[in-house]
Amino acid sequence: MISTHIEPTATLVQLQESKPERVTIVLLSGDLDRAMAAFIIATGAAAMGMQVTMFFTFWGLNTIRRRGATSSAKDWLRRMFGLLNRGGADTLPLSRFHFGGLGTKMMQTVMKQNRMPGVPELMQTALDLGVRFIACTTTMGLMGITKDTLIDGIDQFAGVTTYLAEAKQGSVNLFI
């Protein structure tokens, strides 16, 4: 029986050379803990010199909405979606143990005690580090979210093909 031995370090070097150091993150969730994970990964990768793109879609769009911004969608159904999904990085609920907001407040208290930044601070750090923010236009239209309800700093408004083009170039692609 013939056995071929491949050096793991040689293979790793080949993988590193074959793709640029790029990270893409799809943020689907509008939950505090998941948004935090996405921004912690994004800022960590950017701090390591990687190019990072975050693609916000569905409930993840609430993360980049201005707090209390109301939708200017034309039909009543999309306006209703816009009203029900008032966003703001500082108003996101926990994915579990939310308890009508009590769990979120408890988590924020523990974070503050441990000097851990919240989502708004992590988001600003990501922007400062050059992380690109792309808002999904398809789900913006579906959910009654308009450009005027989003924060400043969105690099691009685009659909899934733009994300896929970015992901194709990436070495790390995450869906949160």
VMD Tcl script that builds the backbone (N, CA, C; Angstrom):
set m [mol new atoms 528]
animate dup $m
set s [atomselect $m all]
$s set {name element resname resid chain x y z} {
  {N N MET 1 A 0.839 -1.166 0.000}
  {CA C MET 1 A 0.000 0.000 0.000}
  {C C MET 1 A 0.893 1.241 0.000}
  {N N ILE 2 A 0.592 2.171 -0.899}
  {CA C ILE 2 A 1.368 3.400 -1.012}
  {C C ILE 2 A 0.669 4.490 -0.212}
  {N N SER 3 A 1.450 5.177 0.585}
  {CA C SER 3 A 0.906 6.256 1.412}
  {C C SER 3 A 1.599 7.564 1.051}
  {N N THR 4 A 0.810 8.601 0.908}
  {CA C THR 4 A 1.368 9.923 0.622}
  {C C THR 4 A 1.232 10.776 1.859}
  {N N HIS 5 A 2.323 11.387 2.240}
  {CA C HIS 5 A 2.310 12.251 3.418}
  {C C HIS 5 A 2.356 13.710 2.964}
  {N N ILE 6 A 1.381 14.488 3.394}
  {CA C ILE 6 A 1.339 15.915 3.066}
  {C C ILE 6 A 1.618 16.689 4.334}
  {N N GLU 7 A 2.569 17.587 4.247}
  {CA C GLU 7 A 2.889 18.430 5.398}
  {C C GLU 7 A 1.745 19.415 5.639}
  {N N PRO 8 A 1.151 19.410 6.849}
  {CA C PRO 8 A 0.050 20.336 7.137}
  {C C PRO 8 A 0.440 21.800 6.967}
  {N N THR 9 A 1.672 22.149 7.324}
  {CA C THR 9 A 2.080 23.557 7.202}
  {C C THR 9 A 2.149 23.976 5.746}
  {N N ALA 10 A 2.573 23.078 4.873}
  {CA C ALA 10 A 2.632 23.405 3.447}
  {C C ALA 10 A 1.222 23.629 2.908}
  {N N THR 11 A 0.295 22.791 3.305}
  {CA C THR 11 A -1.087 22.936 2.871}
  {C C THR 11 A -1.683 24.229 3.399}
  {N N LEU 12 A -1.410 24.564 4.635}
  {CA C LEU 12 A -1.914 25.800 5.230}
  {C C LEU 12 A -1.373 27.014 4.487}
  {N N VAL 13 A -0.098 26.987 4.154}
  {CA C VAL 13 A 0.508 28.098 3.407}
  {C C VAL 13 A -0.171 28.237 2.049}
  {N N GLN 14 A -0.422 27.121 1.379}
  {CA C GLN 14 A -1.090 27.162 0.077}
  {C C GLN 14 A -2.490 27.753 0.208}
  {N N LEU 15 A -3.225 27.372 1.236}
  {CA C LEU 15 A -4.567 27.918 1.455}
  {C C LEU 15 A -4.513 29.417 1.715}
  {N N GLN 16 A -3.558 29.849 2.512}
  {CA C GLN 16 A -3.439 31.266 2.826}
  {C C GLN 16 A -3.078 32.073 1.589}
  {N N GLU 17 A -2.280 31.512 0.720}
  {CA C GLU 17 A -1.885 32.219 -0.491}
  {C C GLU 17 A -2.993 32.225 -1.529}
  {N N SER 18 A -3.894 31.245 -1.488}
  {CA C SER 18 A -4.909 31.124 -2.523}
  {C C SER 18 A -6.071 32.103 -2.345}
  {N N LYS 19 A -6.310 32.582 -1.150}
  {CA C LYS 19 A -7.419 33.508 -0.918}
  {C C LYS 19 A -6.937 34.701 -0.118}
  {N N PRO 20 A -7.467 35.861 -0.440}
  {CA C PRO 20 A -7.092 37.036 0.355}
  {C C PRO 20 A -7.667 36.932 1.763}
  {N N GLU 21 A -7.093 37.681 2.653}
  {CA C GLU 21 A -7.553 37.691 4.043}
  {C C GLU 21 A -8.823 38.529 4.128}
  {N N ARG 22 A -9.953 37.921 3.827}
  {CA C ARG 22 A -11.240 38.610 3.847}
  {C C ARG 22 A -12.241 37.828 4.671}
  {N N VAL 23 A -13.083 38.576 5.356}
  {CA C VAL 23 A -14.140 37.984 6.168}
  {C C VAL 23 A -15.459 38.614 5.751}
  {N N THR 24 A -16.472 37.780 5.547}
  {CA C THR 24 A -17.821 38.298 5.341}
  {C C THR 24 A -18.713 37.739 6.437}
  {N N ILE 25 A -19.594 38.593 6.923}
  {CA C ILE 25 A -20.524 38.192 7.974}
  {C C ILE 25 A -21.922 38.614 7.556}
  {N N VAL 26 A -22.829 37.650 7.467}
  {CA C VAL 26 A -24.239 37.959 7.246}
  {C C VAL 26 A -24.873 38.038 8.623}
  {N N LEU 27 A -25.441 39.187 8.956}
  {CA C LEU 27 A -26.154 39.319 10.228}
  {C C LEU 27 A -27.645 39.285 9.930}
  {N N LEU 28 A -28.245 38.128 10.158}
  {CA C LEU 28 A -29.674 37.907 9.951}
  {C C LEU 28 A -30.454 38.230 11.219}
  {N N SER 29 A -29.846 37.992 12.351}
  {CA C SER 29 A -30.517 38.117 13.641}
  {C C SER 29 A -30.524 39.555 14.143}
  {N N GLY 30 A -31.598 39.908 14.813}
  {CA C GLY 30 A -31.694 41.209 15.464}
  {C C GLY 30 A -31.570 41.074 16.968}
  {N N ASP 31 A -30.916 40.026 17.432}
  {CA C ASP 31 A -30.760 39.778 18.865}
  {C C ASP 31 A -29.440 40.349 19.369}
  {N N LEU 32 A -29.461 40.877 20.574}
  {CA C LEU 32 A -28.300 41.515 21.190}
  {C C LEU 32 A -27.079 40.607 21.202}
  {N N ASP 33 A -27.225 39.405 21.713}
  {CA C ASP 33 A -26.082 38.505 21.853}
  {C C ASP 33 A -25.499 38.098 20.501}
  {N N ARG 34 A -26.341 37.888 19.525}
  {CA C ARG 34 A -25.855 37.497 18.199}
  {C C ARG 34 A -25.207 38.678 17.483}
  {N N ALA 35 A -25.788 39.856 17.636}
  {CA C ALA 35 A -25.178 41.059 17.046}
  {C C ALA 35 A -23.819 41.320 17.687}
  {N N MET 36 A -23.735 41.126 19.005}
  {CA C MET 36 A -22.449 41.309 19.689}
  {C C MET 36 A -21.407 40.349 19.139}
  {N N ALA 37 A -21.785 39.093 18.975}
  {CA C ALA 37 A -20.850 38.101 18.435}
  {C C ALA 37 A -20.367 38.526 17.052}
  {N N ALA 38 A -21.284 38.976 16.212}
  {CA C ALA 38 A -20.922 39.403 14.856}
  {C C ALA 38 A -19.942 40.571 14.889}
  {N N PHE 39 A -20.211 41.562 15.740}
  {CA C PHE 39 A -19.338 42.735 15.796}
  {C C PHE 39 A -18.002 42.436 16.479}
  {N N ILE 40 A -17.998 41.542 17.449}
  {CA C ILE 40 A -16.733 41.151 18.084}
  {C C ILE 40 A -15.838 40.450 17.063}
  {N N ILE 41 A -16.419 39.551 16.281}
  {CA C ILE 41 A -15.646 38.868 15.237}
  {C C ILE 41 A -15.175 39.872 14.183}
  {N N ALA 42 A -16.069 40.759 13.766}
  {CA C ALA 42 A -15.722 41.752 12.736}
  {C C ALA 42 A -14.589 42.663 13.194}
  {N N THR 43 A -14.683 43.169 14.421}
  {CA C THR 43 A -13.638 44.077 14.906}
  {C C THR 43 A -12.325 43.334 15.146}
  {N N GLY 44 A -12.412 42.094 15.616}
  {CA C GLY 44 A -11.204 41.288 15.811}
  {C C GLY 44 A -10.496 41.028 14.494}
  {N N ALA 45 A -11.259 40.654 13.472}
  {CA C ALA 45 A -10.672 40.388 12.156}
  {C C ALA 45 A -10.084 41.663 11.551}
  {N N ALA 46 A -10.808 42.768 11.678}
  {CA C ALA 46 A -10.307 44.045 11.138}
  {C C ALA 46 A -9.038 44.477 11.863}
  {N N ALA 47 A -8.989 44.259 13.180}
  {CA C ALA 47 A -7.794 44.608 13.959}
  {C C ALA 47 A -6.593 43.759 13.540}
  {N N MET 48 A -6.856 42.570 13.010}
  {CA C MET 48 A -5.787 41.698 12.517}
  {C C MET 48 A -5.383 42.048 11.085}
  {N N GLY 49 A -6.003 43.075 10.527}
  {CA C GLY 49 A -5.658 43.504 9.182}
  {C C GLY 49 A -6.472 42.870 8.076}
  {N N MET 50 A -7.506 42.124 8.426}
  {CA C MET 50 A -8.341 41.495 7.410}
  {C C MET 50 A -9.371 42.497 6.887}
  {N N GLN 51 A -9.782 42.312 5.636}
  {CA C GLN 51 A -10.864 43.110 5.067}
  {C C GLN 51 A -12.173 42.469 5.502}
  {N N VAL 52 A -13.061 43.258 6.108}
  {CA C VAL 52 A -14.299 42.704 6.661}
  {C C VAL 52 A -15.499 43.407 6.040}
  {N N THR 53 A -16.469 42.603 5.616}
  {CA C THR 53 A -17.734 43.114 5.108}
  {C C THR 53 A -18.859 42.486 5.914}
  {N N MET 54 A -19.766 43.331 6.407}
  {CA C MET 54 A -20.953 42.840 7.108}
  {C C MET 54 A -22.167 43.132 6.238}
  {N N PHE 55 A -22.987 42.105 6.023}
  {CA C PHE 55 A -24.194 42.198 5.203}
  {C C PHE 55 A -25.385 42.043 6.136}
  {N N PHE 56 A -26.180 43.094 6.274}
  {CA C PHE 56 A -27.314 43.109 7.196}
  {C C PHE 56 A -28.592 42.795 6.433}
  {N N THR 57 A -29.324 41.785 6.893}
  {CA C THR 57 A -30.550 41.383 6.230}
  {C C THR 57 A -31.608 41.003 7.266}
  {N N PHE 58 A -32.864 40.986 6.850}
  {CA C PHE 58 A -34.007 40.690 7.714}
  {C C PHE 58 A -33.875 41.389 9.063}
  {N N TRP 59 A -33.969 40.662 10.172}
  {CA C TRP 59 A -33.985 41.283 11.503}
  {C C TRP 59 A -32.648 41.930 11.846}
  {N N GLY 60 A -31.586 41.507 11.188}
  {CA C GLY 60 A -30.278 42.121 11.399}
  {C C GLY 60 A -30.252 43.588 10.991}
  {N N LEU 61 A -31.173 43.979 10.107}
  {CA C LEU 61 A -31.274 45.390 9.716}
  {C C LEU 61 A -31.641 46.278 10.904}
  {N N ASN 62 A -32.330 45.704 11.903}
  {CA C ASN 62 A -32.683 46.496 13.092}
  {C C ASN 62 A -31.444 46.997 13.827}
  {N N THR 63 A -30.348 46.284 13.680}
  {CA C THR 63 A -29.098 46.683 14.326}
  {C C THR 63 A -28.591 48.013 13.780}
  {N N ILE 64 A -28.792 48.241 12.493}
  {CA C ILE 64 A -28.266 49.463 11.872}
  {C C ILE 64 A -29.347 50.523 11.648}
  {N N ARG 65 A -30.505 50.312 12.248}
  {CA C ARG 65 A -31.552 51.345 12.182}
  {C C ARG 65 A -31.305 52.380 13.259}
  {N N ARG 66 A -31.662 53.608 12.939}
  {CA C ARG 66 A -31.607 54.658 13.958}
  {C C ARG 66 A -32.714 54.395 14.965}
  {N N ARG 67 A -32.409 54.611 16.213}
  {CA C ARG 67 A -33.376 54.358 17.278}
  {C C ARG 67 A -34.613 55.234 17.088}
  {N N GLY 68 A -35.770 54.595 17.110}
  {CA C GLY 68 A -37.046 55.302 17.019}
  {C C GLY 68 A -37.403 55.816 15.643}
  {N N ALA 69 A -36.590 55.537 14.634}
  {CA C ALA 69 A -36.887 56.010 13.279}
  {C C ALA 69 A -38.110 55.286 12.739}
  {N N THR 70 A -39.036 56.035 12.177}
  {CA C THR 70 A -40.241 55.428 11.617}
  {C C THR 70 A -40.109 55.315 10.111}
  {N N SER 71 A -40.750 54.312 9.580}
  {CA C SER 71 A -40.661 54.010 8.160}
  {C C SER 71 A -41.481 55.000 7.337}
  {N N SER 72 A -40.960 55.319 6.171}
  {CA C SER 72 A -41.705 56.164 5.243}
  {C C SER 72 A -42.214 55.336 4.063}
  {N N ALA 73 A -42.380 54.024 4.293}
  {CA C ALA 73 A -42.907 53.148 3.247}
  {C C ALA 73 A -44.312 53.604 2.869}
  {N N LYS 74 A -44.677 53.389 1.603}
  {CA C LYS 74 A -45.931 53.924 1.095}
  {C C LYS 74 A -47.166 53.099 1.465}
  {N N ASP 75 A -47.069 51.789 1.466}
  {CA C ASP 75 A -48.264 50.992 1.764}
  {C C ASP 75 A -48.333 50.647 3.251}
  {N N TRP 76 A -49.544 50.388 3.727}
  {CA C TRP 76 A -49.784 50.213 5.164}
  {C C TRP 76 A -49.080 48.987 5.729}
  {N N LEU 77 A -48.964 47.917 4.943}
  {CA C LEU 77 A -48.352 46.688 5.448}
  {C C LEU 77 A -46.860 46.895 5.735}
  {N N ARG 78 A -46.162 47.529 4.827}
  {CA C ARG 78 A -44.734 47.788 5.050}
  {C C ARG 78 A -44.530 48.835 6.143}
  {N N ARG 79 A -45.433 49.808 6.223}
  {CA C ARG 79 A -45.346 50.785 7.320}
  {C C ARG 79 A -45.513 50.074 8.659}
  {N N MET 80 A -46.424 49.092 8.704}
  {CA C MET 80 A -46.650 48.324 9.928}
  {C C MET 80 A -45.393 47.532 10.299}
  {N N PHE 81 A -44.778 46.880 9.303}
  {CA C PHE 81 A -43.513 46.179 9.556}
  {C C PHE 81 A -42.480 47.151 10.113}
  {N N GLY 82 A -42.405 48.319 9.499}
  {CA C GLY 82 A -41.457 49.333 9.951}
  {C C GLY 82 A -41.710 49.766 11.382}
  {N N LEU 83 A -42.987 49.891 11.758}
  {CA C LEU 83 A -43.329 50.283 13.129}
  {C C LEU 83 A -43.018 49.174 14.130}
  {N N LEU 84 A -43.299 47.936 13.741}
  {CA C LEU 84 A -43.060 46.805 14.638}
  {C C LEU 84 A -41.572 46.517 14.820}
  {N N ASN 85 A -40.775 46.933 13.873}
  {CA C ASN 85 A -39.343 46.642 13.913}
  {C C ASN 85 A -38.513 47.876 14.187}
  {N N ARG 86 A -38.974 48.690 15.098}
  {CA C ARG 86 A -38.160 49.851 15.448}
  {C C ARG 86 A -36.836 49.329 15.955}
  {N N GLY 87 A -35.830 49.846 15.392}
  {CA C GLY 87 A -34.516 49.312 15.704}
  {C C GLY 87 A -33.707 50.202 16.607}
  {N N GLY 88 A -32.450 50.024 16.466}
  {CA C GLY 88 A -31.475 50.730 17.266}
  {C C GLY 88 A -30.579 49.717 17.930}
  {N N ALA 89 A -29.286 49.895 17.766}
  {CA C ALA 89 A -28.317 48.950 18.318}
  {C C ALA 89 A -28.419 48.843 19.829}
  {N N ASP 90 A -28.944 49.867 20.469}
  {CA C ASP 90 A -29.041 49.841 21.931}
  {C C ASP 90 A -30.390 49.335 22.436}
  {N N THR 91 A -31.255 48.874 21.532}
  {CA C THR 91 A -32.573 48.383 21.950}
  {C C THR 91 A -32.813 46.923 21.574}
  {N N LEU 92 A -31.770 46.209 21.201}
  {CA C LEU 92 A -31.930 44.824 20.764}
  {C C LEU 92 A -32.241 43.908 21.946}
  {N N PRO 93 A -33.152 42.941 21.758}
  {CA C PRO 93 A -33.459 41.984 22.827}
  {C C PRO 93 A -32.465 40.825 22.829}
  {N N LEU 94 A -32.397 40.109 23.938}
  {CA C LEU 94 A -31.603 38.878 23.990}
  {C C LEU 94 A -32.319 37.790 23.202}
  {N N SER 95 A -31.562 36.853 22.663}
  {CA C SER 95 A -32.178 35.748 21.929}
  {C C SER 95 A -32.858 34.762 22.879}
  {N N ARG 96 A -32.368 34.679 24.092}
  {CA C ARG 96 A -32.957 33.812 25.127}
  {C C ARG 96 A -32.968 34.576 26.442}
  {N N PHE 97 A -33.889 34.219 27.296}
  {CA C PHE 97 A -34.002 34.829 28.628}
  {C C PHE 97 A -34.192 36.344 28.560}
  {N N HIS 98 A -34.979 36.781 27.587}
  {CA C HIS 98 A -35.240 38.216 27.436}
  {C C HIS 98 A -36.121 38.728 28.585}
  {N N PHE 99 A -37.103 37.940 28.975}
  {CA C PHE 99 A -38.000 38.255 30.097}
  {C C PHE 99 A -38.575 39.664 30.003}
  {N N GLY 100 A -39.104 40.007 28.825}
  {CA C GLY 100 A -39.731 41.312 28.659}
  {C C GLY 100 A -38.774 42.475 28.831}
  {N N GLY 101 A -37.511 42.258 28.596}
  {CA C GLY 101 A -36.511 43.319 28.697}
  {C C GLY 101 A -35.632 43.212 29.932}
  {N N LEU 102 A -36.089 42.479 30.950}
  {CA C LEU 102 A -35.322 42.344 32.186}
  {C C LEU 102 A -33.991 41.625 31.943}
  {N N GLY 103 A -34.028 40.548 31.160}
  {CA C GLY 103 A -32.803 39.801 30.857}
  {C C GLY 103 A -31.791 40.658 30.115}
  {N N THR 104 A -32.287 41.470 29.198}
  {CA C THR 104 A -31.403 42.365 28.442}
  {C C THR 104 A -30.750 43.375 29.372}
  {N N LYS 105 A -31.534 43.962 30.267}
  {CA C LYS 105 A -30.987 44.939 31.229}
  {C C LYS 105 A -29.940 44.279 32.127}
  {N N MET 106 A -30.217 43.049 32.569}
  {CA C MET 106 A -29.255 42.332 33.408}
  {C C MET 106 A -27.948 42.100 32.642}
  {N N MET 107 A -28.067 41.693 31.384}
  {CA C MET 107 A -26.882 41.455 30.552}
  {C C MET 107 A -26.095 42.753 30.374}
  {N N GLN 108 A -26.782 43.846 30.110}
  {CA C GLN 108 A -26.105 45.132 29.929}
  {C C GLN 108 A -25.413 45.582 31.213}
  {N N THR 109 A -26.020 45.300 32.364}
  {CA C THR 109 A -25.399 45.641 33.650}
  {C C THR 109 A -24.110 44.851 33.850}
  {N N VAL 110 A -24.159 43.558 33.583}
  {CA C VAL 110 A -22.972 42.707 33.726}
  {C C VAL 110 A -21.888 43.151 32.742}
  {N N MET 111 A -22.289 43.503 31.532}
  {CA C MET 111 A -21.319 43.978 30.539}
  {C C MET 111 A -20.643 45.256 31.027}
  {N N LYS 112 A -21.427 46.163 31.559}
  {CA C LYS 112 A -20.877 47.434 32.050}
  {C C LYS 112 A -19.919 47.183 33.216}
  {N N GLN 113 A -20.297 46.270 34.138}
  {CA C GLN 113 A -19.438 45.944 35.277}
  {C C GLN 113 A -18.098 45.367 34.821}
  {N N ASN 114 A -18.124 44.665 33.704}
  {CA C ASN 114 A -16.907 44.050 33.169}
  {C C ASN 114 A -16.240 44.903 32.093}
  {N N ARG 115 A -16.683 46.135 32.001}
  {CA C ARG 115 A -16.136 47.094 31.028}
  {C C ARG 115 A -16.147 46.552 29.605}
  {N N MET 116 A -17.201 45.848 29.275}
  {CA C MET 116 A -17.355 45.297 27.935}
  {C C MET 116 A -18.217 46.255 27.117}
  {N N PRO 117 A -17.772 46.610 25.921}
  {CA C PRO 117 A -18.560 47.538 25.111}
  {C C PRO 117 A -19.864 46.913 24.637}
  {N N GLY 118 A -20.867 47.746 24.486}
  {CA C GLY 118 A -22.148 47.302 23.955}
  {C C GLY 118 A -22.134 47.322 22.433}
  {N N VAL 119 A -23.255 46.952 21.840}
  {CA C VAL 119 A -23.343 46.906 20.383}
  {C C VAL 119 A -23.070 48.276 19.747}
  {N N PRO 120 A -23.624 49.383 20.270}
  {CA C PRO 120 A -23.321 50.674 19.628}
  {C C PRO 120 A -21.824 50.996 19.606}
  {N N GLU 121 A -21.130 50.703 20.684}
  {CA C GLU 121 A -19.685 50.955 20.740}
  {C C GLU 121 A -18.920 50.020 19.801}
  {N N LEU 122 A -19.312 48.752 19.777}
  {CA C LEU 122 A -18.674 47.796 18.870}
  {C C LEU 122 A -18.914 48.191 17.416}
  {N N MET 123 A -20.119 48.678 17.133}
  {CA C MET 123 A -20.448 49.112 15.780}
  {C C MET 123 A -19.572 50.298 15.373}
  {N N GLN 124 A -19.400 51.248 16.273}
  {CA C GLN 124 A -18.558 52.408 15.976}
  {C C GLN 124 A -17.100 51.987 15.789}
  {N N THR 125 A -16.638 51.060 16.615}
  {CA C THR 125 A -15.275 50.545 16.466}
  {C C THR 125 A -15.112 49.875 15.106}
  {N N ALA 126 A -16.117 49.094 14.708}
  {CA C ALA 126 A -16.071 48.433 13.398}
  {C C ALA 126 A -15.964 49.467 12.278}
  {N N LEU 127 A -16.771 50.512 12.362}
  {CA C LEU 127 A -16.711 51.571 11.347}
  {C C LEU 127 A -15.340 52.241 11.346}
  {N N ASP 128 A -14.811 52.517 12.538}
  {CA C ASP 128 A -13.493 53.155 12.661}
  {C C ASP 128 A -12.379 52.284 12.078}
  {N N LEU 129 A -12.553 50.960 12.160}
  {CA C LEU 129 A -11.553 50.024 11.642}
  {C C LEU 129 A -11.732 49.738 10.147}
  {N N GLY 130 A -12.739 50.349 9.535}
  {CA C GLY 130 A -12.946 50.185 8.100}
  {C C GLY 130 A -13.804 49.008 7.693}
  {N N VAL 131 A -14.560 48.433 8.624}
  {CA C VAL 131 A -15.478 47.348 8.277}
  {C C VAL 131 A -16.562 47.928 7.370}
  {N N ARG 132 A -16.808 47.254 6.251}
  {CA C ARG 132 A -17.845 47.708 5.311}
  {C C ARG 132 A -19.201 47.193 5.756}
  {N N PHE 133 A -20.198 48.077 5.719}
  {CA C PHE 133 A -21.574 47.722 6.051}
  {C C PHE 133 A -22.400 47.747 4.765}
  {N N ILE 134 A -23.079 46.636 4.473}
  {CA C ILE 134 A -23.984 46.561 3.327}
  {C C ILE 134 A -25.376 46.227 3.849}
  {N N ALA 135 A -26.355 47.043 3.476}
  {CA C ALA 135 A -27.750 46.802 3.851}
  {C C ALA 135 A -28.453 46.127 2.677}
  {N N CYS 136 A -29.143 45.040 2.953}
  {CA C CYS 136 A -29.827 44.267 1.918}
  {C C CYS 136 A -31.080 45.009 1.444}
  {N N THR 137 A -31.063 45.426 0.193}
  {CA C THR 137 A -32.189 46.188 -0.346}
  {C C THR 137 A -33.439 45.336 -0.512}
  {N N THR 138 A -33.265 44.059 -0.782}
  {CA C THR 138 A -34.422 43.181 -0.950}
  {C C THR 138 A -35.238 43.121 0.330}
  {N N THR 139 A -34.583 42.860 1.455}
  {CA C THR 139 A -35.334 42.771 2.711}
  {C C THR 139 A -35.705 44.143 3.251}
  {N N MET 140 A -34.966 45.173 2.888}
  {CA C MET 140 A -35.384 46.530 3.275}
  {C C MET 140 A -36.763 46.807 2.695}
  {N N GLY 141 A -36.945 46.489 1.409}
  {CA C GLY 141 A -38.236 46.697 0.757}
  {C C GLY 141 A -39.322 45.831 1.357}
  {N N LEU 142 A -38.989 44.593 1.638}
  {CA C LEU 142 A -39.947 43.650 2.208}
  {C C LEU 142 A -40.430 44.085 3.586}
  {N N MET 143 A -39.515 44.608 4.394}
  {CA C MET 143 A -39.832 44.935 5.785}
  {C C MET 143 A -40.163 46.406 6.008}
  {N N GLY 144 A -40.264 47.171 4.929}
  {CA C GLY 144 A -40.639 48.568 5.073}
  {C C GLY 144 A -39.555 49.439 5.679}
  {N N ILE 145 A -38.306 49.048 5.494}
  {CA C ILE 145 A -37.182 49.826 6.017}
  {C C ILE 145 A -36.633 50.671 4.875}
  {N N THR 146 A -36.497 51.951 5.108}
  {CA C THR 146 A -36.002 52.864 4.081}
  {C C THR 146 A -34.633 53.403 4.484}
  {N N LYS 147 A -33.895 53.900 3.497}
  {CA C LYS 147 A -32.537 54.402 3.740}
  {C C LYS 147 A -32.515 55.473 4.821}
  {N N ASP 148 A -33.566 56.297 4.858}
  {CA C ASP 148 A -33.582 57.395 5.827}
  {C C ASP 148 A -33.765 56.929 7.267}
  {N N THR 149 A -34.105 55.652 7.471}
  {CA C THR 149 A -34.248 55.137 8.837}
  {C C THR 149 A -32.973 54.460 9.339}
  {N N LEU 150 A -31.970 54.354 8.466}
  {CA C LEU 150 A -30.724 53.678 8.840}
  {C C LEU 150 A -29.674 54.684 9.308}
  {N N ILE 151 A -28.705 54.177 10.045}
  {CA C ILE 151 A -27.619 55.014 10.563}
  {C C ILE 151 A -26.738 55.513 9.422}
  {N N ASP 152 A -25.949 56.523 9.704}
  {CA C ASP 152 A -24.926 56.959 8.756}
  {C C ASP 152 A -23.800 55.926 8.794}
  {N N GLY 153 A -23.093 55.800 7.714}
  {CA C GLY 153 A -21.962 54.875 7.690}
  {C C GLY 153 A -22.218 53.618 6.888}
  {N N ILE 154 A -23.427 53.476 6.323}
  {CA C ILE 154 A -23.697 52.318 5.474}
  {C C ILE 154 A -22.932 52.533 4.170}
  {N N ASP 155 A -22.073 51.594 3.816}
  {CA C ASP 155 A -21.235 51.741 2.628}
  {C C ASP 155 A -21.988 51.478 1.340}
  {N N GLN 156 A -22.968 50.566 1.415}
  {CA C GLN 156 A -23.625 50.159 0.188}
  {C C GLN 156 A -25.014 49.627 0.499}
  {N N PHE 157 A -25.915 49.845 -0.440}
  {CA C PHE 157 A -27.249 49.265 -0.397}
  {C C PHE 157 A -27.300 48.322 -1.588}
  {N N ALA 158 A -27.428 47.020 -1.322}
  {CA C ALA 158 A -27.304 46.050 -2.405}
  {C C ALA 158 A -28.038 44.763 -2.050}
  {N N GLY 159 A -28.098 43.866 -3.021}
  {CA C GLY 159 A -28.767 42.589 -2.841}
  {C C GLY 159 A -27.795 41.439 -2.663}
  {N N VAL 160 A -28.335 40.251 -2.755}
  {CA C VAL 160 A -27.583 39.037 -2.459}
  {C C VAL 160 A -26.415 38.817 -3.423}
  {N N THR 161 A -26.543 39.251 -4.662}
  {CA C THR 161 A -25.441 39.029 -5.605}
  {C C THR 161 A -24.184 39.786 -5.175}
  {N N THR 162 A -24.367 40.954 -4.589}
  {CA C THR 162 A -23.217 41.712 -4.082}
  {C C THR 162 A -22.570 40.963 -2.928}
  {N N TYR 163 A -23.407 40.438 -2.017}
  {CA C TYR 163 A -22.850 39.654 -0.907}
  {C C TYR 163 A -22.095 38.438 -1.447}
  {N N LEU 164 A -22.703 37.714 -2.375}
  {CA C LEU 164 A -22.064 36.503 -2.896}
  {C C LEU 164 A -20.742 36.809 -3.592}
  {N N ALA 165 A -20.666 37.932 -4.288}
  {CA C ALA 165 A -19.401 38.329 -4.914}
  {C C ALA 165 A -18.339 38.575 -3.844}
  {N N GLU 166 A -18.732 39.192 -2.736}
  {CA C GLU 166 A -17.804 39.411 -1.615}
  {C C GLU 166 A -17.406 38.075 -0.986}
  {N N ALA 167 A -18.398 37.216 -0.749}
  {CA C ALA 167 A -18.148 35.932 -0.088}
  {C C ALA 167 A -17.225 35.048 -0.922}
  {N N LYS 168 A -17.366 35.129 -2.237}
  {CA C LYS 168 A -16.515 34.344 -3.130}
  {C C LYS 168 A -15.041 34.690 -2.959}
  {N N GLN 169 A -14.783 35.935 -2.599}
  {CA C GLN 169 A -13.410 36.396 -2.412}
  {C C GLN 169 A -12.898 36.127 -0.997}
  {N N GLY 170 A -13.798 35.761 -0.105}
  {CA C GLY 170 A -13.440 35.635 1.300}
  {C C GLY 170 A -12.810 34.319 1.684}
  {N N SER 171 A -12.069 34.369 2.774}
  {CA C SER 171 A -11.495 33.150 3.332}
  {C C SER 171 A -12.301 32.685 4.539}
  {N N VAL 172 A -13.109 33.590 5.120}
  {CA C VAL 172 A -13.998 33.251 6.234}
  {C C VAL 172 A -15.356 33.868 5.937}
  {N N ASN 173 A -16.406 33.042 5.923}
  {CA C ASN 173 A -17.763 33.516 5.675}
  {C C ASN 173 A -18.665 32.996 6.786}
  {N N LEU 174 A -19.298 33.920 7.506}
  {CA C LEU 174 A -20.122 33.545 8.656}
  {C C LEU 174 A -21.557 34.012 8.478}
  {N N PHE 175 A -22.480 33.234 9.018}
  {CA C PHE 175 A -23.909 33.546 8.962}
  {C C PHE 175 A -24.418 33.548 10.395}
  {N N ILE 176 A -24.799 34.722 10.896}
  {CA C ILE 176 A -25.210 34.838 12.298}
  {C C ILE 176 A -26.628 35.376 12.357}
}
mol reanalyze $m
mol bondsrecalc $m
mol representation Tube
mol addrep $m
